[in-house]
């Protein structure tokens, strides 16, 4: 069966619920770093967030054959061990509250057991089960490359296997070859700066553009990942499922849009000649410069909706039947209603500049 059909028909083990802000943001940043890594390979890929696991990776979106599951966990201090990754929550030091006649309590799975459950769901397609974190594992070799659990000392891996078998009787010794550990280069204190720097380097390498506005592209890509973490997607068809994935094509399209915005901008001098009042031309011109700068650095669903709404309003009022500013002023009250998506405190001249720019940006 096609792996995409498996992913769609198999119910997700858990929805995750509310996530800690630190982990939520770290997960998006790490996922984006993985996306940048995959972009450099030249191969197709698909990355999904909060779909069967924290991060899910397909080797292709058009004809996937392999899936890798990433469990992303962070902690402020201390190393991980194979024991801490495979220990059942609450296994030690908790008194049972089960009363006679009550059903047995739901078995709590360790991180490793949850990872193994993904393999059980997709045994024909699972390539790797990767535990991603910001701290080292003292049982494995030091480094930031993926390390197979099987490289641990024999006593450590034997204990790991024993704990997994206690939690899941289907677990076999050979299944440990699926488990990998990845200590990310991003730490909790500075992961935002790290991923922003990585994206800017990516843009420079791909486009040759070195201006500081590449920071805006980093914000946009991170927002793409964050949106997919929060996205409520109807996983009933390939089309709707693909909406939740970040793909090579999406990155290439966003990169092309970014380049275009900096190569093709509406020129103020082309518009200024249609404004006969010198004072208004001066004031709107000053606001125009502010908007040009803001436009290059603002991404996300709010700014996108704002620009789209401005273009729709401008098309309704600017018809060429009257003086240009008369028609712009007619559109101003409507544009003011959704200015909060951009800047609720924007002046009228600023919004006039926005209307003029978006109308002429064809």
C-alpha positions in Angstrom: 0.0 0.0 0.0 1.1 3.6 -0.7 2.7 5.1 2.4 0.5 8.1 2.1 -2.6 5.9 2.3 -1.1 4.3 5.4 -0.5 7.7 7.0 -4.1 8.8 6.2 -5.9 5.7 7.4 -3.9 5.1 10.6 -5.2 7.1 13.5 -2.7 9.2 15.3 -1.6 7.9 18.7 -2.0 11.3 20.3 -2.7 14.9 19.4 -0.2 16.3 21.9 -2.4 18.9 23.4 -0.9 22.2 24.7 2.9 22.3 24.3 5.4 24.2 26.4 6.3 27.4 24.6 10.0 26.6 24.7 9.6 23.2 23.2 7.0 24.4 20.7 9.4 27.1 19.3 12.4 24.8 19.5 10.6 22.1 17.6 9.8 24.5 14.7 13.4 25.8 14.7 14.9 22.3 14.6 12.4 21.2 11.9 13.5 24.2 9.8 17.1 23.4 10.3 16.3 19.9 9.0 14.5 21.3 6.0 17.6 23.5 5.1 19.8 20.4 5.4 17.5 18.4 3.0 17.4 21.3 0.5 21.2 21.0 0.1 20.8 17.4 -1.0 18.9 18.3 -4.1 16.4 15.5 -3.4 12.7 15.7 -2.9 11.3 15.6 0.6 8.3 16.4 2.8 8.3 17.6 6.4 5.2 17.6 8.6 4.9 18.8 12.2 2.7 17.2 14.9 1.6 14.4 12.5 2.1 11.0 14.1 5.1 12.5 15.8 6.8 15.8 16.6 8.4 15.9 13.1 7.8 13.4 10.3 9.9 13.2 7.2 9.0 11.6 3.8 11.7 10.9 1.3 9.4 12.2 -1.5 6.0 13.9 -1.7 5.1 12.5 -5.2 6.0 8.9 -4.5 7.2 8.4 -1.0 8.7 5.0 0.1 10.4 5.8 3.4 9.4 7.7 6.5 11.5 8.9 9.4 10.0 9.9 12.7 11.6 12.5 15.0 10.8 12.9 18.6 12.0 16.3 19.8 12.6 16.8 23.5 14.4 19.5 25.4 15.7 19.9 28.9 17.5 22.7 30.7 20.4 20.7 32.1 21.8 17.2 32.4 22.6 14.5 29.9 20.2 11.9 28.6 20.8 8.2 29.0 19.3 5.2 27.2 17.6 4.5 30.6 16.0 8.0 30.8 14.8 7.7 27.2 13.3 4.2 27.7 12.0 4.6 31.3 8.2 4.6 31.7 6.9 7.9 33.3 6.0 7.4 36.9 7.5 3.9 37.0 9.3 4.6 40.2 8.2 6.1 43.5 4.4 6.4 42.7 1.7 4.6 44.8 -1.1 3.0 42.9 -4.5 4.6 43.3 -6.4 1.8 41.6 -9.3 0.5 43.7 -10.6 -3.1 43.7 -12.9 -3.6 40.7 -11.4 -0.6 38.8 -10.0 -1.2 35.3 -6.2 -1.4 35.3 -4.6 2.1 34.7 -3.6 3.0 31.2 0.0 2.0 30.6 2.3 4.9 30.2 4.9 4.6 27.5 8.4 5.9 27.5 9.8 8.1 24.8 11.4 5.1 23.2 8.2 3.0 23.4 6.3 5.8 21.7 8.9 5.9 19.0 8.7 2.2 18.5 4.9 2.4 18.3 5.4 4.4 15.1 7.4 1.6 13.6 4.6 -0.9 14.5 2.1 1.3 12.7 4.3 1.6 9.6 6.6 -1.4 9.6 7.0 -1.5 5.8 8.1 2.1 5.4 9.9 3.2 8.6 13.5 4.0 8.0 14.6 5.6 11.3 13.3 6.5 14.7 15.3 9.6 15.9 15.4 11.1 19.3 16.3 14.8 18.9 17.3 16.9 21.8 19.5 19.8 23.0 21.6 17.8 25.4 24.1 15.0 24.9 23.6 11.3 25.7 26.2 10.0 28.1 25.8 6.4 26.8 26.7 7.4 23.2 29.6 9.0 21.5 29.9 12.8 21.9 28.9 14.7 18.7 26.1 16.3 16.8 25.7 13.6 14.1 23.0 11.0 14.3 24.2 8.1 16.4 22.7 4.6 16.4 21.6 3.3 19.8 23.4 0.0 19.0 26.8 1.8 19.4 26.2 2.0 23.2 28.0 -0.4 25.5 26.6 -3.9 25.5 25.2 -3.7 29.0 23.5 -0.4 28.3 21.8 -1.6 25.1 20.8 -4.9 26.8 19.0 -2.9 29.5 17.4 -0.7 26.9 16.0 -3.7 25.1 14.8 -5.2 28.4 12.8 -2.1 29.2 11.3 -1.9 25.8 10.2 -5.5 25.9 8.5 -4.8 29.3 6.5 -2.0 27.7 5.8 -3.8 24.4 6.0 -7.6 23.9 6.4 -7.2 20.2 9.8 -5.5 20.6 12.7 -7.6 19.2 16.5 -7.1 19.8 17.0 -6.3 16.1 14.7 -3.4 16.3 17.3 -1.3 18.1 18.9 -0.6 14.7 16.0 1.7 14.0 16.8 4.0 17.0 19.1 7.0 16.5 20.1 9.8 18.8 20.6 13.4 17.5 22.0 16.1 19.7 21.2 19.4 18.0 23.7 22.2 17.6 21.0 24.6 18.8 20.8 25.2 22.5 17.8 26.6 24.4 19.3 29.9 25.2 20.2 30.9 21.6 18.4 28.6 19.1 16.5 31.5 17.6 19.7 33.3 16.6 21.2 30.0 15.4 18.3 29.3 13.0 18.1 32.8 11.8 21.8 32.8 10.9 21.4 29.4 9.2 18.6 30.7 7.0 20.4 33.9 6.1 23.4 31.8 5.1 21.1 29.6 3.0 19.7 32.6 1.2 23.1 34.0 0.5 24.3 30.7 -0.9 21.3 30.3 -3.1 20.8 33.8 -4.4 24.0 35.8 -3.7 22.0 38.4 -1.9 23.8 39.7 1.1 21.6 42.5 2.4 20.3 42.4 5.9 16.7 41.9 4.6 17.5 38.2 4.3 16.5 38.2 8.0 12.9 38.7 6.8 13.1 35.5 4.8 14.2 33.6 7.9 11.2 34.9 9.8 8.9 33.9 6.9 10.2 30.3 6.8 10.0 29.9 10.5 6.4 31.1 10.4 5.7 28.5 7.7 6.9 25.8 10.2 5.0 27.4 13.1 1.8 27.5 11.1 2.0 23.8 10.3 2.5 23.0 14.0 -0.8 24.7 14.8 -2.6 23.7 11.6 -5.8 21.8 11.9 -5.7 19.7 8.7 -8.2 17.3 7.3 -6.1 14.2 6.8 -8.7 12.5 4.6 -7.0 12.9 1.2 -3.6 13.4 -0.3 -4.4 16.9 -1.3 -5.4 18.1 2.1 -2.6 16.1 3.7 0.0 17.8 1.5 -1.1 21.2 2.8 0.5 20.3 6.1 3.9 19.5 4.7 6.9 21.8 4.0 8.3 20.6 0.7 11.2 21.4 -1.5 8.8 23.1 -3.9 7.4 25.3 -1.1 10.9 26.5 -0.2 11.9 27.1 -3.8 8.6 29.1 -4.4 9.2 31.2 -1.3 12.8 31.9 -2.3 11.6 33.0 -5.7 9.0 35.3 -4.2 11.6 36.7 -1.9 14.0 37.5 -4.8 11.2 39.0 -6.9 10.1 41.4 -4.2 13.6 42.8 -4.1 14.1 43.0 -7.8 10.7 44.3 -8.9 9.3 47.2 -6.7 6.9 49.9 -7.6 8.7 53.2 -8.2 7.4 56.3 -6.3 8.4 58.6 -9.1 6.1 56.8 -11.5 3.1 57.6 -9.1 4.2 61.0 -7.8 3.6 62.7 -11.1 -0.2 62.0 -10.8 -0.4 63.9 -7.5 -0.6 67.6 -8.3 -0.8 68.9 -4.7 2.9 69.4 -3.7 2.2 69.1 0.1 0.3 65.9 -0.2 2.9 64.5 -2.7 5.6 65.2 -0.1 3.8 63.7 2.9 2.6 60.6 1.1 6.1 60.2 -0.4 7.6 60.1 3.0 5.1 57.5 4.1 5.8 55.5 0.9 9.5 55.1 2.0 8.4 53.8 5.4 6.0 51.3 3.8 8.7 50.0 1.4 11.0 49.3 4.3 8.2 47.6 6.3 7.0 45.6 3.4 10.4 43.9 3.0 10.5 42.8 6.6 7.0 41.6 7.4 5.7 38.1 6.7 3.0 35.9 8.1 -0.7 35.4 7.7 -1.7 38.8 9.1 0.5 40.9 6.7 -0.5 38.6 3.8 -4.2 39.1 4.5 -3.7 42.9 4.9 -2.0 43.3 1.5 -4.6 41.1 -0.2 -7.4 43.1 1.4 -5.8 46.4 0.3 -5.5 45.2 -3.3 -9.2 44.2 -3.3 -10.3 47.5 -1.9 -8.1 49.5 -4.3 -9.5 47.7 -7.2 -13.0 48.6 -6.1 -12.3 52.4 -5.7 -9.5 53.2 -8.1 -11.2 53.2 -11.5 -9.6 56.1 -13.2 -12.9 58.0 -13.3 -11.7 60.8 -10.9 -8.6 62.3 -9.6 -6.2 59.6 -8.2 -6.1 60.9 -4.7 -9.9 61.4 -4.6 -10.3 57.7 -5.4 -7.6 56.7 -2.8 -9.4 58.7 -0.2 -12.6 56.9 -1.0 -10.9 53.6 -0.3 -9.2 54.8 2.9 -12.1 54.1 5.4 -12.3 50.5 4.2 -8.6 50.0 4.4 -8.5 51.5 7.9 -10.8 48.7 9.1 -8.2 46.0 8.6 -5.1 48.1 9.3 -4.8 46.2 12.6 -3.4 43.3 10.6 -0.4 45.5 9.8 -0.3 48.5 12.2 -3.3 49.8 14.0 -1.6 53.1 14.6 -0.7 53.8 10.9 -1.4 57.3 9.7 -3.8 58.2 6.9 -0.9 59.2 4.7 0.8 55.8 5.4 -2.4 54.0 4.4 -2.7 56.1 1.3 0.9 55.1 0.4 -0.1 51.4 1.0 -3.2 51.7 -1.2 -1.1 53.3 -4.0 1.6 50.7 -3.8 -0.6 47.6 -3.7 -2.8 49.0 -6.5 0.2 49.4 -8.8 2.0 46.1 -7.7 0.8 43.9 -10.6 
